[in-house]
Amino acid sequence: FMKQRFFTLERACVLLALLPICHAFFLATPACPRSFSSQTPTLDAYVCSRVLRPQRLGVMPCWSCALQSTPRNDRTFPKALPKPGGPSTLALGSGAHSGLPTPGRPFTVLGIETSCDDTAVAVVRSDGTVLGEAIARQDAIHERWGGVVPGLARAAHEAAVEDMVQLALERAFGPSATPDDVDVVAATVGPGMEICLRVGAASGRRLALQHGKPFVGVHHLEAHCLLARAPAIMRPDASPALPAATPDSGGVGTAAAVAFPFLALVVSGGHCLLLRVRGVGAFEVVGGTLDDALGEAYDKAARQLGLPLGGGGGPAVEALARKGDGSKWPLPVPMLGKPGYDFSFSGLKNAFKLAHAAVRLERGLSLAPSAPQSPSQGDATGLFSEEDKKEMEEHHIRGYRLDGAAGAEREVPLPEQDKADLAASFQNAAIAHLEDRVGRAMVACDEEEEEGFGRTLVVVGGVAANQEVGRRLRELCARGGRRLPKSAKDREALANVRAWTLEVPCPAMCTDNGIMIAWTAVERIALGCSDDPNEVWVKPQWPIGELLLEANRSCIS
């Protein structure tokens, strides 16, 4: 008994001796930006900031934050830390960790975007003028797989990025152009596919270091939103005598096409967000998707209908929907009339799948047996060639189907008119869901009567190029976010409502491009901000929210 007691006491003494060491280690570890955002720190916040912190440089959120982050409660945005020391040949300003261009004159930015499946590079002047652009599309590479394959996308980025950089420079400055001709280098560092982000970020960092240029790491979603402020892009017919954005001018200011603050709707294949944009790096998440993004729902509807996915499922469904009747097969509008501003498309996808099956049953059509989706499942139908199998093994492709238009299923297609009616019904319900959610947010902004709020709705992302989405949201803005009037009383009330302004970039600017990356760098440089290329990490999971401001606080203040 005494021996057991002594052993227990000995273990307790060892633990007590280790406590000061552990305490000193925890205090030396940088805190997570999310940790003490409230006035009263919680135990969860303390554990998040000290115990679960895996990164020592403070440029990434901790594991706990990353796992717990949601569209509505994203407080994991990293705080940019200055370089610990060392000589520099660049004149550093407040928050300018890699220097700034020469004050008092216009400057040019080289922007690189590789977050998903297109290698996009552009050279943009500080007034928004696009001097040169080059894009290497990957539609043909991924079409037969029915979706973007990360390994193939990375290989395509690596093969194209240097050529696209040179081509953009030559289109901007002539055949003898070099990276020395630009003043700033910018690249997307998140969010997106990690192995794809690394290609563009590494290229941008290398160019900045080799040629002694300031570097700016750009948030992909912020770039989409801020592109609406580029004057030469959104107002191409306006006077070119717009003041250039320079660090000593206090920002872009009156030169911007859209003034802060504004409401932004981001709709793409991977995102569906409603944001209140208060400034560069200052975003408030109003609503997000609870399950799937709208672009993803369009892609799945296109697969269900057997449409080609080379140019994206959204454009294919939109083109087919123009020939159909949206009331022929009515689908439920998700969350119609429910409180809140979040989106949900999983129910609509399931309803569309059931409607598609019902139409096939009504037409007396049935599905053929499904073919295998990977070589490991066998190849009884001879669907995969030896070259296909080699490519799948080389790039670790699993769960993809060849002939991505309709997967590997061999079925008798529906009549074209039935497919058009189904496409129109799906699009009608999806846009009605957008109208309901966005309209509620617009009404809430009006009711708050926020001083200086410009009543401007900016719609960005790949789905923003959809003409029917633009038409319906433009009508919604004309009604101030209110529903269609059903009575004379409703029409009378609607007459006194202040209309909103809708801003949508041209279709070519809605999809991922290097122009938006370069312009976002213009906005940050105008505030005196730049990043150290030696310390920039890619951030595949990088929620956007209020604490994005923390990344720029040193230069905004």
Secondary structure, DSSP 4 states (H G I P E B T S, - for coil): -HHHHHHHHHHHHHHHHHHHHHHHHHHHSPPPTTTT-SSS--HHHHIIIIIS---SSS-S--HHHHHH--SSS---PPPP--------SS---TTBTT--PPTTS--EEEEEE-SSS-EEEEEEETTS-EEEEEEE--HHHHGGGTS--HHHHHHHHHHHHHHHHHHHHHHHH-TT--GGG-SEEEEEEESS-HHHHHHHHHHHHHHHHHHT--EEEEEHHHHHHHGGG-HHHH-TTS-S-PPPP-GGGTSSGGG-SSPSSEEEEEESSS-EEEEEEEETTEEEEEEEBSS--HHHHHHHHHHHHT---TT-HHHHHHHHHTTS-TTSS--PPTTTT-SSS-B--HHHHHHHHHHHHHHHHHTT--PPPPPPSSGGG--TT--S-HHHHHHHHHTT--S--SSTTTTT---PPPPHHHHHHHHHHHHHHHHHHHHHHHHHHHHHHHHHT-TT---EEEEESGGGG-HHHHHHHHHHHHTTTPPPP-SHHHHHHHTTSPPPEEE---HHHHS--HHHHHHHHHHHHHTT-BB-TTT----SS---STTHHHHTHHHH-
